[in-house]
Amino acid sequence: MNNYTAVVKADGQWWYGWIEEIPGVNAQEQSREELLVALRECLAEALEMNRRDARESAERDYTEEPIAL
């Protein structure tokens, strides 16, 4: 399981959040708890979409290699 960092902030009646490591993964909700749920869902969808796009771009005869930092 990978760990990601959510940057969250309250502004009036809304909570806003972004995932630092993945551009475009952001959300806004009316509570902190709802925001964190929405960010998790958005992150999961973005990662799956990126995986699918990478596999489709490779077309065929590819391998998958784990990369650790």
PyMOL Python script that loads the backbone (N, CA, C, O; Angstrom):
from pymol import cmd

cmd.read_pdbstr("""\
ATOM      1  N   MET A   1       0.845  -1.180   0.000  1.00  0.00           N
ATOM      2  CA  MET A   1       0.000   0.000   0.000  1.00  0.00           C
ATOM      3  C   MET A   1       0.887   1.239   0.000  1.00  0.00           C
ATOM      4  O   MET A   1       1.812   1.357   0.804  1.00  0.00           O
ATOM      5  N   ASN A   2       0.592   2.155  -0.909  1.00  0.00           N
ATOM      6  CA  ASN A   2       1.330   3.406  -0.981  1.00  0.00           C
ATOM      7  C   ASN A   2       0.685   4.444  -0.078  1.00  0.00           C
ATOM      8  O   ASN A   2      -0.509   4.384   0.214  1.00  0.00           O
ATOM      9  N   ASN A   3       1.490   5.386   0.352  1.00  0.00           N
ATOM     10  CA  ASN A   3       0.983   6.496   1.154  1.00  0.00           C
ATOM     11  C   ASN A   3       1.047   7.771   0.330  1.00  0.00           C
ATOM     12  O   ASN A   3       2.010   8.012  -0.399  1.00  0.00           O
ATOM     13  N   TYR A   4       0.014   8.573   0.457  1.00  0.00           N
ATOM     14  CA  TYR A   4      -0.066   9.852  -0.232  1.00  0.00           C
ATOM     15  C   TYR A   4      -0.369  10.929   0.803  1.00  0.00           C
ATOM     16  O   TYR A   4      -0.833  10.639   1.905  1.00  0.00           O
ATOM     17  N   THR A   5      -0.099  12.172   0.429  1.00  0.00           N
ATOM     18  CA  THR A   5      -0.288  13.279   1.352  1.00  0.00           C
ATOM     19  C   THR A   5      -1.423  14.171   0.875  1.00  0.00           C
ATOM     20  O   THR A   5      -1.395  14.680  -0.245  1.00  0.00           O
ATOM     21  N   ALA A   6      -2.413  14.356   1.724  1.00  0.00           N
ATOM     22  CA  ALA A   6      -3.511  15.267   1.429  1.00  0.00           C
ATOM     23  C   ALA A   6      -3.225  16.614   2.079  1.00  0.00           C
ATOM     24  O   ALA A   6      -2.932  16.688   3.273  1.00  0.00           O
ATOM     25  N   VAL A   7      -3.310  17.660   1.298  1.00  0.00           N
ATOM     26  CA  VAL A   7      -3.220  19.028   1.797  1.00  0.00           C
ATOM     27  C   VAL A   7      -4.661  19.501   1.925  1.00  0.00           C
ATOM     28  O   VAL A   7      -5.387  19.555   0.933  1.00  0.00           O
ATOM     29  N   VAL A   8      -5.078  19.842   3.136  1.00  0.00           N
ATOM     30  CA  VAL A   8      -6.483  20.217   3.356  1.00  0.00           C
ATOM     31  C   VAL A   8      -6.573  21.589   4.005  1.00  0.00           C
ATOM     32  O   VAL A   8      -5.699  22.004   4.766  1.00  0.00           O
ATOM     33  N   LYS A   9      -7.653  22.273   3.682  1.00  0.00           N
ATOM     34  CA  LYS A   9      -7.865  23.584   4.305  1.00  0.00           C
ATOM     35  C   LYS A   9      -9.353  23.885   4.349  1.00  0.00           C
ATOM     36  O   LYS A   9     -10.112  23.510   3.455  1.00  0.00           O
ATOM     37  N   ALA A  10      -9.745  24.567   5.404  1.00  0.00           N
ATOM     38  CA  ALA A  10     -11.122  25.026   5.554  1.00  0.00           C
ATOM     39  C   ALA A  10     -11.192  26.473   5.092  1.00  0.00           C
ATOM     40  O   ALA A  10     -10.289  27.269   5.351  1.00  0.00           O
ATOM     41  N   ASP A  11     -12.284  26.799   4.401  1.00  0.00           N
ATOM     42  CA  ASP A  11     -12.509  28.170   3.959  1.00  0.00           C
ATOM     43  C   ASP A  11     -14.006  28.422   4.054  1.00  0.00           C
ATOM     44  O   ASP A  11     -14.773  28.011   3.183  1.00  0.00           O
ATOM     45  N   GLY A  12     -14.410  29.097   5.111  1.00  0.00           N
ATOM     46  CA  GLY A  12     -15.838  29.303   5.343  1.00  0.00           C
ATOM     47  C   GLY A  12     -16.510  27.981   5.661  1.00  0.00           C
ATOM     48  O   GLY A  12     -16.084  27.265   6.567  1.00  0.00           O
ATOM     49  N   GLN A  13     -17.553  27.657   4.923  1.00  0.00           N
ATOM     50  CA  GLN A  13     -18.294  26.420   5.168  1.00  0.00           C
ATOM     51  C   GLN A  13     -17.771  25.244   4.346  1.00  0.00           C
ATOM     52  O   GLN A  13     -18.352  24.160   4.391  1.00  0.00           O
ATOM     53  N   TRP A  14     -16.709  25.437   3.614  1.00  0.00           N
ATOM     54  CA  TRP A  14     -16.189  24.388   2.731  1.00  0.00           C
ATOM     55  C   TRP A  14     -14.798  23.940   3.148  1.00  0.00           C
ATOM     56  O   TRP A  14     -14.020  24.712   3.709  1.00  0.00           O
ATOM     57  N   TRP A  15     -14.504  22.684   2.866  1.00  0.00           N
ATOM     58  CA  TRP A  15     -13.174  22.116   3.016  1.00  0.00           C
ATOM     59  C   TRP A  15     -12.645  21.800   1.624  1.00  0.00           C
ATOM     60  O   TRP A  15     -13.361  21.252   0.786  1.00  0.00           O
ATOM     61  N   TYR A  16     -11.386  22.151   1.386  1.00  0.00           N
ATOM     62  CA  TYR A  16     -10.733  21.916   0.109  1.00  0.00           C
ATOM     63  C   TYR A  16      -9.524  21.025   0.338  1.00  0.00           C
ATOM     64  O   TYR A  16      -8.866  21.112   1.375  1.00  0.00           O
ATOM     65  N   GLY A  17      -9.234  20.165  -0.637  1.00  0.00           N
ATOM     66  CA  GLY A  17      -8.079  19.290  -0.476  1.00  0.00           C
ATOM     67  C   GLY A  17      -7.457  18.893  -1.797  1.00  0.00           C
ATOM     68  O   GLY A  17      -8.124  18.855  -2.831  1.00  0.00           O
ATOM     69  N   TRP A  18      -6.175  18.600  -1.747  1.00  0.00           N
ATOM     70  CA  TRP A  18      -5.384  18.190  -2.890  1.00  0.00           C
ATOM     71  C   TRP A  18      -4.475  17.051  -2.464  1.00  0.00           C
ATOM     72  O   TRP A  18      -4.032  17.009  -1.316  1.00  0.00           O
ATOM     73  N   ILE A  19      -4.195  16.135  -3.365  1.00  0.00           N
ATOM     74  CA  ILE A  19      -3.176  15.111  -3.123  1.00  0.00           C
ATOM     75  C   ILE A  19      -1.880  15.642  -3.720  1.00  0.00           C
ATOM     76  O   ILE A  19      -1.797  15.887  -4.924  1.00  0.00           O
ATOM     77  N   GLU A  20      -0.879  15.816  -2.881  1.00  0.00           N
ATOM     78  CA  GLU A  20       0.395  16.418  -3.306  1.00  0.00           C
ATOM     79  C   GLU A  20       1.035  15.688  -4.472  1.00  0.00           C
ATOM     80  O   GLU A  20       1.521  16.315  -5.413  1.00  0.00           O
ATOM     81  N   GLU A  21       1.036  14.382  -4.413  1.00  0.00           N
ATOM     82  CA  GLU A  21       1.839  13.584  -5.336  1.00  0.00           C
ATOM     83  C   GLU A  21       1.189  13.363  -6.697  1.00  0.00           C
ATOM     84  O   GLU A  21       1.872  12.955  -7.636  1.00  0.00           O
ATOM     85  N   ILE A  22      -0.094  13.616  -6.829  1.00  0.00           N
ATOM     86  CA  ILE A  22      -0.807  13.333  -8.082  1.00  0.00           C
ATOM     87  C   ILE A  22      -1.542  14.585  -8.551  1.00  0.00           C
ATOM     88  O   ILE A  22      -2.587  14.926  -7.996  1.00  0.00           O
ATOM     89  N   PRO A  23      -1.019  15.272  -9.555  1.00  0.00           N
ATOM     90  CA  PRO A  23      -1.697  16.467 -10.056  1.00  0.00           C
ATOM     91  C   PRO A  23      -3.132  16.145 -10.497  1.00  0.00           C
ATOM     92  O   PRO A  23      -3.391  15.089 -11.074  1.00  0.00           O
ATOM     93  N   GLY A  24      -4.038  17.052 -10.223  1.00  0.00           N
ATOM     94  CA  GLY A  24      -5.411  16.888 -10.649  1.00  0.00           C
ATOM     95  C   GLY A  24      -6.309  16.155  -9.679  1.00  0.00           C
ATOM     96  O   GLY A  24      -7.519  16.085  -9.890  1.00  0.00           O
ATOM     97  N   VAL A  25      -5.736  15.606  -8.614  1.00  0.00           N
ATOM     98  CA  VAL A  25      -6.560  14.920  -7.617  1.00  0.00           C
ATOM     99  C   VAL A  25      -6.886  15.928  -6.524  1.00  0.00           C
ATOM    100  O   VAL A  25      -6.048  16.253  -5.683  1.00  0.00           O
ATOM    101  N   ASN A  26      -8.119  16.413  -6.557  1.00  0.00           N
ATOM    102  CA  ASN A  26      -8.557  17.417  -5.597  1.00  0.00           C
ATOM    103  C   ASN A  26     -10.051  17.278  -5.381  1.00  0.00           C
ATOM    104  O   ASN A  26     -10.744  16.631  -6.165  1.00  0.00           O
ATOM    105  N   ALA A  27     -10.538  17.883  -4.319  1.00  0.00           N
ATOM    106  CA  ALA A  27     -11.961  17.798  -4.002  1.00  0.00           C
ATOM    107  C   ALA A  27     -12.350  18.946  -3.084  1.00  0.00           C
ATOM    108  O   ALA A  27     -11.500  19.616  -2.498  1.00  0.00           O
ATOM    109  N   GLN A  28     -13.641  19.152  -2.976  1.00  0.00           N
ATOM    110  CA  GLN A  28     -14.183  20.085  -1.987  1.00  0.00           C
ATOM    111  C   GLN A  28     -15.449  19.474  -1.416  1.00  0.00           C
ATOM    112  O   GLN A  28     -16.262  18.901  -2.141  1.00  0.00           O
ATOM    113  N   GLU A  29     -15.601  19.603  -0.116  1.00  0.00           N
ATOM    114  CA  GLU A  29     -16.766  19.049   0.584  1.00  0.00           C
ATOM    115  C   GLU A  29     -17.107  19.964   1.746  1.00  0.00           C
ATOM    116  O   GLU A  29     -16.368  20.901   2.049  1.00  0.00           O
ATOM    117  N   GLN A  30     -18.221  19.689   2.389  1.00  0.00           N
ATOM    118  CA  GLN A  30     -18.660  20.546   3.490  1.00  0.00           C
ATOM    119  C   GLN A  30     -18.145  20.099   4.853  1.00  0.00           C
ATOM    120  O   GLN A  30     -18.380  20.786   5.847  1.00  0.00           O
ATOM    121  N   SER A  31     -17.453  18.973   4.926  1.00  0.00           N
ATOM    122  CA  SER A  31     -16.811  18.578   6.182  1.00  0.00           C
ATOM    123  C   SER A  31     -15.453  17.951   5.876  1.00  0.00           C
ATOM    124  O   SER A  31     -15.208  17.466   4.772  1.00  0.00           O
ATOM    125  N   ARG A  32     -14.590  17.974   6.868  1.00  0.00           N
ATOM    126  CA  ARG A  32     -13.257  17.380   6.713  1.00  0.00           C
ATOM    127  C   ARG A  32     -13.373  15.900   6.413  1.00  0.00           C
ATOM    128  O   ARG A  32     -12.665  15.386   5.547  1.00  0.00           O
ATOM    129  N   GLU A  33     -14.250  15.211   7.113  1.00  0.00           N
ATOM    130  CA  GLU A  33     -14.405  13.771   6.930  1.00  0.00           C
ATOM    131  C   GLU A  33     -14.880  13.444   5.512  1.00  0.00           C
ATOM    132  O   GLU A  33     -14.366  12.525   4.875  1.00  0.00           O
ATOM    133  N   GLU A  34     -15.869  14.208   5.021  1.00  0.00           N
ATOM    134  CA  GLU A  34     -16.358  13.998   3.653  1.00  0.00           C
ATOM    135  C   GLU A  34     -15.262  14.290   2.636  1.00  0.00           C
ATOM    136  O   GLU A  34     -15.158  13.611   1.614  1.00  0.00           O
ATOM    137  N   LEU A  35     -14.452  15.295   2.917  1.00  0.00           N
ATOM    138  CA  LEU A  35     -13.352  15.646   2.023  1.00  0.00           C
ATOM    139  C   LEU A  35     -12.365  14.500   1.912  1.00  0.00           C
ATOM    140  O   LEU A  35     -11.956  14.144   0.807  1.00  0.00           O
ATOM    141  N   LEU A  36     -11.976  13.916   3.039  1.00  0.00           N
ATOM    142  CA  LEU A  36     -10.997  12.832   3.005  1.00  0.00           C
ATOM    143  C   LEU A  36     -11.541  11.618   2.258  1.00  0.00           C
ATOM    144  O   LEU A  36     -10.796  10.950   1.540  1.00  0.00           O
ATOM    145  N   VAL A  37     -12.817  11.327   2.416  1.00  0.00           N
ATOM    146  CA  VAL A  37     -13.441  10.229   1.661  1.00  0.00           C
ATOM    147  C   VAL A  37     -13.388  10.542   0.170  1.00  0.00           C
ATOM    148  O   VAL A  37     -13.009   9.690  -0.634  1.00  0.00           O
ATOM    149  N   ALA A  38     -13.766  11.755  -0.196  1.00  0.00           N
ATOM    150  CA  ALA A  38     -13.776  12.149  -1.604  1.00  0.00           C
ATOM    151  C   ALA A  38     -12.374  12.108  -2.206  1.00  0.00           C
ATOM    152  O   ALA A  38     -12.208  11.686  -3.351  1.00  0.00           O
ATOM    153  N   LEU A  39     -11.365  12.538  -1.451  1.00  0.00           N
ATOM    154  CA  LEU A  39      -9.989  12.496  -1.944  1.00  0.00           C
ATOM    155  C   LEU A  39      -9.531  11.059  -2.158  1.00  0.00           C
ATOM    156  O   LEU A  39      -8.869  10.767  -3.154  1.00  0.00           O
ATOM    157  N   ARG A  40      -9.871  10.161  -1.243  1.00  0.00           N
ATOM    158  CA  ARG A  40      -9.506   8.745  -1.415  1.00  0.00           C
ATOM    159  C   ARG A  40     -10.142   8.176  -2.679  1.00  0.00           C
ATOM    160  O   ARG A  40      -9.483   7.483  -3.454  1.00  0.00           O
ATOM    161  N   GLU A  41     -11.421   8.470  -2.883  1.00  0.00           N
ATOM    162  CA  GLU A  41     -12.118   7.972  -4.065  1.00  0.00           C
ATOM    163  C   GLU A  41     -11.524   8.547  -5.346  1.00  0.00           C
ATOM    164  O   GLU A  41     -11.315   7.822  -6.319  1.00  0.00           O
ATOM    165  N   CYS A  42     -11.256   9.833  -5.346  1.00  0.00           N
ATOM    166  CA  CYS A  42     -10.678  10.491  -6.513  1.00  0.00           C
ATOM    167  C   CYS A  42      -9.279   9.950  -6.811  1.00  0.00           C
ATOM    168  O   CYS A  42      -8.929   9.730  -7.971  1.00  0.00           O
ATOM    169  N   LEU A  43      -8.483   9.736  -5.763  1.00  0.00           N
ATOM    170  CA  LEU A  43      -7.144   9.184  -5.921  1.00  0.00           C
ATOM    171  C   LEU A  43      -7.215   7.786  -6.507  1.00  0.00           C
ATOM    172  O   LEU A  43      -6.471   7.474  -7.437  1.00  0.00           O
ATOM    173  N   ALA A  44      -8.079   6.947  -5.995  1.00  0.00           N
ATOM    174  CA  ALA A  44      -8.215   5.574  -6.504  1.00  0.00           C
ATOM    175  C   ALA A  44      -8.604   5.593  -7.981  1.00  0.00           C
ATOM    176  O   ALA A  44      -8.044   4.837  -8.775  1.00  0.00           O
ATOM    177  N   GLU A  45      -9.548   6.440  -8.355  1.00  0.00           N
ATOM    178  CA  GLU A  45      -9.973   6.541  -9.749  1.00  0.00           C
ATOM    179  C   GLU A  45      -8.837   7.037 -10.642  1.00  0.00           C
ATOM    180  O   GLU A  45      -8.640   6.517 -11.741  1.00  0.00           O
ATOM    181  N   ALA A  46      -8.091   8.037 -10.177  1.00  0.00           N
ATOM    182  CA  ALA A  46      -6.989   8.588 -10.968  1.00  0.00           C
ATOM    183  C   ALA A  46      -5.894   7.547 -11.169  1.00  0.00           C
ATOM    184  O   ALA A  46      -5.359   7.423 -12.271  1.00  0.00           O
ATOM    185  N   LEU A  47      -5.558   6.806 -10.134  1.00  0.00           N
ATOM    186  CA  LEU A  47      -4.514   5.786 -10.259  1.00  0.00           C
ATOM    187  C   LEU A  47      -4.945   4.686 -11.222  1.00  0.00           C
ATOM    188  O   LEU A  47      -4.148   4.241 -12.048  1.00  0.00           O
ATOM    189  N   GLU A  48      -6.188   4.246 -11.125  1.00  0.00           N
ATOM    190  CA  GLU A  48      -6.679   3.208 -12.038  1.00  0.00           C
ATOM    191  C   GLU A  48      -6.705   3.722 -13.471  1.00  0.00           C
ATOM    192  O   GLU A  48      -6.351   2.982 -14.388  1.00  0.00           O
ATOM    193  N   MET A  49      -7.110   4.955 -13.686  1.00  0.00           N
ATOM    194  CA  MET A  49      -7.124   5.536 -15.025  1.00  0.00           C
ATOM    195  C   MET A  49      -5.702   5.631 -15.580  1.00  0.00           C
ATOM    196  O   MET A  49      -5.471   5.334 -16.752  1.00  0.00           O
ATOM    197  N   ASN A  50      -4.748   6.046 -14.735  1.00  0.00           N
ATOM    198  CA  ASN A  50      -3.347   6.137 -15.178  1.00  0.00           C
ATOM    199  C   ASN A  50      -2.801   4.763 -15.532  1.00  0.00           C
ATOM    200  O   ASN A  50      -2.086   4.620 -16.524  1.00  0.00           O
ATOM    201  N   ARG A  51      -3.130   3.740 -14.727  1.00  0.00           N
ATOM    202  CA  ARG A  51      -2.684   2.374 -15.028  1.00  0.00           C
ATOM    203  C   ARG A  51      -3.242   1.913 -16.377  1.00  0.00           C
ATOM    204  O   ARG A  51      -2.512   1.375 -17.210  1.00  0.00           O
ATOM    205  N   ARG A  52      -4.531   2.129 -16.579  1.00  0.00           N
ATOM    206  CA  ARG A  52      -5.179   1.719 -17.821  1.00  0.00           C
ATOM    207  C   ARG A  52      -4.555   2.448 -19.014  1.00  0.00           C
ATOM    208  O   ARG A  52      -4.278   1.831 -20.043  1.00  0.00           O
ATOM    209  N   ASP A  53      -4.333   3.759 -18.879  1.00  0.00           N
ATOM    210  CA  ASP A  53      -3.728   4.531 -19.963  1.00  0.00           C
ATOM    211  C   ASP A  53      -2.321   4.039 -20.296  1.00  0.00           C
ATOM    212  O   ASP A  53      -1.948   3.954 -21.466  1.00  0.00           O
ATOM    213  N   ALA A  54      -1.541   3.716 -19.264  1.00  0.00           N
ATOM    214  CA  ALA A  54      -0.177   3.236 -19.495  1.00  0.00           C
ATOM    215  C   ALA A  54      -0.193   1.903 -20.238  1.00  0.00           C
ATOM    216  O   ALA A  54       0.581   1.707 -21.175  1.00  0.00           O
ATOM    217  N   ARG A  55      -1.057   0.998 -19.833  1.00  0.00           N
ATOM    218  CA  ARG A  55      -1.150  -0.311 -20.496  1.00  0.00           C
ATOM    219  C   ARG A  55      -1.637  -0.168 -21.934  1.00  0.00           C
ATOM    220  O   ARG A  55      -1.121  -0.829 -22.835  1.00  0.00           O
ATOM    221  N   GLU A  56      -2.618   0.684 -22.148  1.00  0.00           N
ATOM    222  CA  GLU A  56      -3.118   0.900 -23.502  1.00  0.00           C
ATOM    223  C   GLU A  56      -2.055   1.548 -24.390  1.00  0.00           C
ATOM    224  O   GLU A  56      -1.975   1.239 -25.578  1.00  0.00           O
ATOM    225  N   SER A  57      -1.247   2.435 -23.833  1.00  0.00           N
ATOM    226  CA  SER A  57      -0.184   3.082 -24.605  1.00  0.00           C
ATOM    227  C   SER A  57       0.888   2.087 -25.005  1.00  0.00           C
ATOM    228  O   SER A  57       1.462   2.193 -26.089  1.00  0.00           O
ATOM    229  N   ALA A  58       1.164   1.123 -24.139  1.00  0.00           N
ATOM    230  CA  ALA A  58       2.180   0.109 -24.432  1.00  0.00           C
ATOM    231  C   ALA A  58       1.681  -0.887 -25.473  1.00  0.00           C
ATOM    232  O   ALA A  58       2.483  -1.577 -26.103  1.00  0.00           O
ATOM    233  N   GLU A  59       0.397  -0.966 -25.656  1.00  0.00           N
ATOM    234  CA  GLU A  59      -0.295  -1.830 -26.602  1.00  0.00           C
ATOM    235  C   GLU A  59      -0.136  -3.311 -26.280  1.00  0.00           C
ATOM    236  O   GLU A  59      -1.087  -3.921 -25.792  1.00  0.00           O
ATOM    237  N   ARG A  60       1.010  -3.909 -26.527  1.00  0.00           N
ATOM    238  CA  ARG A  60       1.198  -5.343 -26.272  1.00  0.00           C
ATOM    239  C   ARG A  60       2.674  -5.640 -26.060  1.00  0.00           C
ATOM    240  O   ARG A  60       3.531  -4.776 -26.248  1.00  0.00           O
ATOM    241  N   ASP A  61       2.952  -6.858 -25.672  1.00  0.00           N
ATOM    242  CA  ASP A  61       4.334  -7.325 -25.456  1.00  0.00           C
ATOM    243  C   ASP A  61       5.089  -6.467 -24.449  1.00  0.00           C
ATOM    244  O   ASP A  61       6.260  -6.150 -24.657  1.00  0.00           O
ATOM    245  N   TYR A  62       4.433  -6.093 -23.372  1.00  0.00           N
ATOM    246  CA  TYR A  62       5.079  -5.275 -22.350  1.00  0.00           C
ATOM    247  C   TYR A  62       5.201  -6.068 -21.050  1.00  0.00           C
ATOM    248  O   TYR A  62       4.528  -7.080 -20.855  1.00  0.00           O
ATOM    249  N   THR A  63       6.054  -5.596 -20.188  1.00  0.00           N
ATOM    250  CA  THR A  63       6.161  -6.144 -18.838  1.00  0.00           C
ATOM    251  C   THR A  63       5.899  -5.012 -17.857  1.00  0.00           C
ATOM    252  O   THR A  63       6.017  -3.834 -18.193  1.00  0.00           O
ATOM    253  N   GLU A  64       5.551  -5.386 -16.669  1.00  0.00           N
ATOM    254  CA  GLU A  64       5.364  -4.405 -15.597  1.00  0.00           C
ATOM    255  C   GLU A  64       6.476  -4.627 -14.579  1.00  0.00           C
ATOM    256  O   GLU A  64       6.711  -5.755 -14.145  1.00  0.00           O
ATOM    257  N   GLU A  65       7.159  -3.551 -14.199  1.00  0.00           N
ATOM    258  CA  GLU A  65       8.277  -3.616 -13.274  1.00  0.00           C
ATOM    259  C   GLU A  65       8.012  -2.718 -12.078  1.00  0.00           C
ATOM    260  O   GLU A  65       7.713  -1.536 -12.252  1.00  0.00           O
ATOM    261  N   PRO A  66       8.114  -3.254 -10.866  1.00  0.00           N
ATOM    262  CA  PRO A  66       7.939  -2.401  -9.696  1.00  0.00           C
ATOM    263  C   PRO A  66       9.108  -1.421  -9.542  1.00  0.00           C
ATOM    264  O   PRO A  66      10.265  -1.773  -9.770  1.00  0.00           O
ATOM    265  N   ILE A  67       8.788  -0.221  -9.163  1.00  0.00           N
ATOM    266  CA  ILE A  67       9.791   0.825  -8.950  1.00  0.00           C
ATOM    267  C   ILE A  67       9.634   1.323  -7.520  1.00  0.00           C
ATOM    268  O   ILE A  67       8.557   1.775  -7.132  1.00  0.00           O
ATOM    269  N   ALA A  68      10.688   1.243  -6.747  1.00  0.00           N
ATOM    270  CA  ALA A  68      10.652   1.717  -5.364  1.00  0.00           C
ATOM    271  C   ALA A  68      11.532   2.960  -5.240  1.00  0.00           C
ATOM    272  O   ALA A  68      12.569   3.070  -5.893  1.00  0.00           O
ATOM    273  N   LEU A  69      11.109   3.868  -4.413  1.00  0.00           N
ATOM    274  CA  LEU A  69      11.900   5.080  -4.154  1.00  0.00           C
ATOM    275  C   LEU A  69      12.668   4.924  -2.867  1.00  0.00           C
ATOM    276  O   LEU A  69      13.396   5.834  -2.469  1.00  0.00           O
TER     277      LEU A  69
END
""", "prot")
cmd.dss("prot")
cmd.show_as("cartoon", "prot")
cmd.util.cbc("prot")
cmd.orient("prot")
